[in-house]
């Protein structure tokens, strides 16, 4: 008569079964990973249209921050009280593209000006805090913009455009 042994100790067969299961699980995860990641949009697609959040807290008064949204340059300017007053005290009939300062900023947030950062003449990048009006000056062809981004002199036909943006909180905006 043959004797059978019932042992609670793991056998070599138990080890091989567990090891095979673990290798199979790792293999299944390795095969599934590319399929899962390909479902997410690539970086170019995200950069092309994803909204950009901007924290306004570190931007000092008088500072202009440059960033990109949808591949286009954006200026975020923290205007001083003097810059806001200068922008409000302009005779609109003197402007090539008349637009009041209040139409170029969000209500209650006059200190924040958000505009596209390319000259409307030929797309050059104007320099901040330059020109007769201390707004922007385009060194390529001489367009001069005031502290509200309105064209004051030069060949640019229109004001610096305003991108779509909203205030998420008092210190944060979302562009796009």
C-alpha positions as CSV (number, residue, x, y, z in Angstrom):
1,X,0.0,0.0,0.0
2,X,1.3,3.4,-1.0
3,X,1.5,6.1,1.6
4,X,0.4,9.7,0.7
5,X,1.8,12.6,2.5
6,X,-0.4,15.7,3.1
7,X,1.9,18.6,3.8
8,X,1.1,22.2,4.5
9,X,4.5,23.3,3.1
10,X,4.6,24.8,-0.4
11,X,6.0,22.5,-3.0
12,X,8.0,23.3,-6.1
13,X,4.8,23.0,-8.1
14,X,3.1,25.8,-6.0
15,X,6.1,28.1,-6.6
16,X,6.0,27.5,-10.3
17,X,2.3,28.2,-10.4
18,X,2.7,31.6,-8.5
19,X,5.7,32.6,-10.6
20,X,4.0,31.8,-13.8
21,X,0.9,33.8,-12.7
22,X,3.1,36.8,-11.8
23,X,5.0,36.8,-15.1
24,X,1.7,36.5,-16.9
25,X,0.2,39.5,-15.1
26,X,3.3,41.6,-15.8
27,X,3.2,40.6,-19.4
28,X,-0.5,41.5,-19.7
29,X,0.2,44.9,-18.2
30,X,3.1,45.5,-20.6
31,X,1.0,44.6,-23.6
32,X,-2.0,46.8,-22.4
33,X,0.2,49.8,-21.6
34,X,0.6,51.1,-25.2
35,X,-3.1,50.6,-25.9
36,X,-4.0,52.7,-22.9
37,X,-1.5,55.5,-23.5
38,X,-2.5,55.8,-27.2
39,X,-6.0,56.8,-26.1
40,X,-4.7,60.0,-24.5
41,X,-4.1,63.0,-26.8
42,X,-0.5,63.8,-27.7
43,X,1.4,66.8,-26.4
44,X,0.9,68.8,-29.6
45,X,-2.9,68.3,-29.5
46,X,-3.0,69.4,-25.8
47,X,-0.8,72.4,-26.6
48,X,-3.0,73.3,-29.6
49,X,-6.1,73.9,-27.7
50,X,-5.9,73.2,-24.0
51,X,-6.7,76.1,-21.8
52,X,-3.7,77.6,-19.9
53,X,-4.0,78.5,-16.2
54,X,-2.0,81.5,-15.1
55,X,-1.2,82.2,-11.4
56,X,-1.2,86.0,-11.1
57,X,0.3,86.1,-7.6
58,X,4.0,86.2,-8.5
59,X,3.5,88.9,-11.2
60,X,4.7,92.2,-9.7
61,X,3.0,95.5,-10.4
62,X,4.3,96.9,-13.6
63,X,5.6,93.5,-14.8
64,X,4.7,91.9,-18.2
65,X,4.7,88.1,-18.3
66,X,5.0,86.3,-21.7
67,X,3.5,82.8,-22.2
68,X,2.2,80.7,-25.1
69,X,-1.3,79.5,-25.8
70,X,-2.2,77.6,-29.0
71,X,1.3,78.5,-30.3
72,X,0.7,82.2,-30.0
73,X,2.5,84.6,-27.7
74,X,0.4,86.2,-24.9
75,X,1.3,89.2,-22.7
76,X,-0.1,89.3,-19.2
77,X,0.5,92.8,-17.8
78,X,0.0,93.9,-14.2
79,X,-0.7,97.5,-14.7
80,X,0.1,100.2,-12.2
81,X,-2.5,102.8,-11.1
82,X,-0.7,105.4,-13.3
83,X,-0.8,103.1,-16.3
84,X,-4.6,102.5,-15.8
85,X,-5.2,106.3,-15.4
86,X,-3.2,107.0,-18.5
87,X,-5.2,104.5,-20.5
88,X,-8.5,105.9,-19.3
89,X,-7.6,109.5,-20.0
90,X,-7.3,109.1,-23.8
91,X,-9.5,110.9,-26.2
92,X,-11.0,108.0,-28.2
93,X,-11.3,110.2,-31.4
94,X,-7.5,110.3,-31.5
95,X,-7.2,106.6,-31.8
96,X,-6.8,104.7,-35.1
97,X,-8.8,101.8,-33.6
98,X,-11.0,103.5,-31.0
99,X,-11.7,101.3,-28.0
100,X,-12.1,102.3,-24.4
101,X,-9.8,100.8,-21.8
102,X,-12.8,99.3,-20.0
103,X,-13.6,97.2,-23.0
104,X,-10.1,95.7,-23.0
105,X,-10.0,94.4,-19.4
106,X,-12.4,92.4,-17.3
107,X,-14.7,94.4,-15.0
108,X,-13.2,94.8,-11.5
109,X,-9.8,93.7,-12.8
110,X,-8.5,96.8,-14.5
111,X,-5.0,96.1,-13.3
112,X,-4.7,93.0,-15.5
113,X,-4.3,93.4,-19.2
114,X,-4.1,90.2,-21.3
115,X,-3.3,90.6,-25.0
116,X,-1.8,88.7,-27.9
117,X,1.9,89.5,-28.1
118,X,2.3,90.1,-31.9
119,X,2.1,93.4,-33.7
120,X,-1.0,93.6,-35.9
121,X,1.1,95.0,-38.8
122,X,3.3,92.1,-39.7
123,X,3.3,89.9,-36.6
124,X,6.6,91.1,-35.0
125,X,6.9,90.9,-31.2
126,X,6.8,94.4,-29.7
127,X,8.9,95.4,-26.7
128,X,7.2,96.1,-23.4
129,X,7.5,99.4,-21.4
130,X,8.7,101.1,-24.6
131,X,7.6,103.9,-26.8
132,X,6.1,107.3,-26.1
133,X,3.1,105.8,-24.2
134,X,5.2,103.3,-22.1
135,X,3.1,100.4,-23.6
136,X,4.7,98.5,-26.3
137,X,7.0,99.5,-29.2
138,X,7.5,97.3,-32.3
139,X,11.1,97.9,-33.4
140,X,10.6,96.4,-36.8
141,X,8.3,99.0,-38.3
142,X,7.7,101.5,-35.6
143,X,4.2,100.8,-34.3
144,X,3.6,102.2,-30.8
145,X,0.9,100.8,-28.5
146,X,-0.2,102.3,-25.2
147,X,-0.7,100.6,-21.8
148,X,-4.0,99.3,-22.9
149,X,-2.5,97.7,-26.1
150,X,-4.2,100.2,-28.4
151,X,-2.4,101.4,-31.5
152,X,-1.2,105.0,-31.1
153,X,1.3,105.5,-33.9
154,X,2.8,103.5,-36.8
155,X,1.6,101.1,-39.5
156,X,-0.3,98.7,-37.3
157,X,-4.0,98.8,-38.4
158,X,-5.6,97.6,-35.1
159,X,-5.1,97.2,-31.4
160,X,-3.4,94.2,-29.9
161,X,-6.1,91.6,-29.8
162,X,-7.5,90.1,-26.6
163,X,-7.5,86.3,-26.2
164,X,-10.5,84.6,-24.5
165,X,-9.8,84.5,-20.8
166,X,-11.7,84.3,-17.5
167,X,-10.8,84.9,-13.9
168,X,-11.1,81.6,-12.0
169,X,-10.3,83.5,-8.7
170,X,-8.8,86.8,-7.7
171,X,-5.3,85.5,-8.4
172,X,-5.8,83.0,-11.2
173,X,-6.9,83.3,-14.9
174,X,-7.7,80.7,-17.5
175,X,-6.8,81.5,-21.1
176,X,-8.8,79.6,-23.6
